[in-house]
């Protein structure tokens, strides 16, 4: 039968190790404070749902460590989470310096791996949250709360996912489809210039490339000039034929 014990005092590591070594198959439930190093072999099982964790109010780091100081090629330290469908559904693993160079088992590296068919979700839940990729202390890439991708520092949008709109021109009945990083304009009639709103703001005027996307498009030379918020496309010496398709690629830097 399981024994329930409650302690309002600190328990030394020696006492706690003695308690752990005497736990039978039914388990021993103990609440209290443990100080020092605790050695345990086997599985610690929680008999109820809810939150289980480490709590501290000190103005200092509170850590949960998995330490494997062996230098062997197969030596790792890992935190593993299972579910009802499979074991090792989520693994956070640290490799020794001798692990080798076989992907994903790289020497002196850390692996975050999902083994489930649902894959891996990385989420910044706050509406203003940013997902950052940092190398050393330098921002290398990020996704902001709107879903814009930045290659480099935050705010320097590379690919914007805002939906662009036609501000003026391109002829009566013209349409636009796509996102700010890549979109398609179908012209109306009798127009030689048009302006597109990116509906986002780039750090600097992005690089834009415009080309014809169908055989019936007018063949006149086009110029694409961007600001941080708009793109102006002009055709020279003629007008666009009704239904001409203009493909546009936009890249921030």
N, C-alpha and C positions, 0 to 999 in steps of 0.2 A: 504494500500500500504506500502511496506517495505520502511524504511528510511535508507539511507546510510550516515553514519557520520564518519568523519576522525579526529583524534586528534594527534597532535604531542607533547602532554604534558601528564604528569601523571594524572590519574584519581583516586580519592580517592575511597575507598571501599564503602562509603556511597553513593556517586554519582553513582557508577557502579551498586549497588544494586537497586537504584531507576530506573535506565535504564532497568535493567533486569525485574523488577516488572511491567514495562509498555509495555513490548514487546507483540504485538498482534499476532494473528495466522499467519499473513504474515511474521512476524519476523522483527527484527531490526538488521542491520549490523553495527558493530562498530569496528573500528581499533584504537589502541592506547596502552597506558601502564596502567596497573592496579596495584595498590599497596594496601596492606592490605588484609583483609579477605573478600571474595565474597560469598554471600549466594544466591543460585539459586535453584528453584524447577522446575522440568520438563526436557525437552529435548533441548539440544543445537544442532542445525542442521547446517551443512555446505551445501551450495547450489552449490558448485563446487568441482571437483576432484582436486587432487594434494596433496602436503605435508602440513600438519597442525600440529604444534607442539610448543614446548617451545624452545626458543633460548636465549643463554647467552654465553658470552665469558669470564666470570670470572673464575679464578683459584680456583674453589670451586664446590661442588656438586650442580647439578640442578636436582630437583626431582619433580615428579608428584605423589601426594599422594591421596590415598583413605583411609580415617580414620573412623573406626567405634569403638568408645570407650565403647560401651555398653557391659556388661559382661554376657549377656544372652546366652543360649545354641544355639540359632538360629542366633546370631549376627555374621555377616561376613563382610568383605570388599572385593570387587571384581572388576576386570576389565573384561568386557565381550565383545566379538566380534561376530557379526552375519555375515551371508552371504545370498545369494539369496535363499538357500535351507532350512535354519533353523535358529532359534535364539539360542543363547548360544553355538555357534559353537566352540568357544574357551573361556575358563574361567581360569583366574588366581585368586584364592580365598584364603583369609586369615581367619582362624577360631579363635573364641574367646577361652579363656581358659576353657570354660564350654561346649564345643561342644560334648565331649564324646569320645568313642573309636570305633565307628562304621565306618569301612573303606568305603569310603575314607574320611569321615568327622571326623578327629582326632583333639582333643583339641590342641590349640596353634600350629597349623601346617599350611602349605601352599600347595595348590593343583593346579597343572597345568593339565587341562583336555580338550581333544578334543571330540566333540560330533558328528563329521562328519564321514561318512562311509569311507572316505579316511584315517582316522586315524590321527596320530601325527608324524610329521617329526622333528627330532632334527638334525640340520646341522651346522657344522663348515665349512663355505664356502671357507675360504682360503686354498690353497693346502697344507700349512704347519700347518693347524689348528689341535688342539687336543680337544676332548670332555672329560671333567674331571668330576668325581664324588668325591666330597670332603665332609668329615665329620669333623665338627669343622674347624681346619686348616690343617687336614691331608688328603693327597690324598689316596683314597680307591680303585679307579679303573679309567681306562681311555681307550679311543680308539685313536690311533695315526692316522696320515694322511694316512698311508698305510692300515689302517683297523685292525692292530694288537691290541689285547686286553691285557691290563696289569691289574693284580689284585694287587694293591699296588702302589708303586711309579712309575712315568713315566720312561720308558726305561727298566723296569723290565718285559719283555714280557712274558705273560702267554700262550696265544694262538696266533701263528703267521699264517697269511693267505697267505704267500708267496708260490709259487708253487715249490715243491722240484724237484730235478733232480738226476739221477744216475750219480755219478762221476766216478765210476769204479766197476767192478765185477758183480756179480749176473748172469753171463752166457750170452752167445750170444743171442740177441733177447729179453732180459729182458725189462720190462716196469714198469713205476711207475705212479700212479694216486692219486690225492687228494691234500691236502694242508699241510703246514709244521706241523700243529698240529695233523693231522691224515691222513695217506696215506696207499696205498696198493701197494706192489711190486709183480709182477709176474716174476718169475725167468726164465732164459734160461736154458741151459744144462751145466753140468760139472763145477759147481762153488761151492765154499765153503765159500766165503767171498764177501762182497759188501759194497760200500761206497755211502752214500746219502748226497747231498748238501741240507741244509735247505733253502739256498738262503735268509737267514736273519741271524741276529746275536743276540743271547740271552745274557742276562747279565751274567749268569752263565750257565754251561753245563746243559741242561734240563734232566728231568727224562724221559726215553723212555722204552716202553714195546713192545716187538715184539712177535707175536704168529702166528701159522699157521691158514690159513683161508679157506682151502678146504681139502676134504678127501684124495685127491691124493698127498698131500704135503709130503715131506720127514719128518720123525719123529725124526731126530737127534736133540740134544740139541743145542739151539741157545744162543748167547750172543750178547747184544746190548750195545755198548759203545759210548757215545756222547761227542763231544766237543761243544763249543758255536756255531759252524757253520756246523758241519757234524755229521753223525751217521754211525758207522761201525757195520755191523751185520756179525757174524761168526757162521757157523755150524760146529760142531766137529764130527770127526770120520767118516764122510761121505760127500757126496755132495748133493745139492738140486736136486730133480727130475725136469725135464723140465716141466714148467707150475705150479710149486709150488707157492702158494699165501702166502705172509707174510703181516699180518696186523700190523701196527705200530701206537701207540699213543704216542704223545710228549706233555710234560707239563713243561713249564718254572716255575721258582720260584725265 
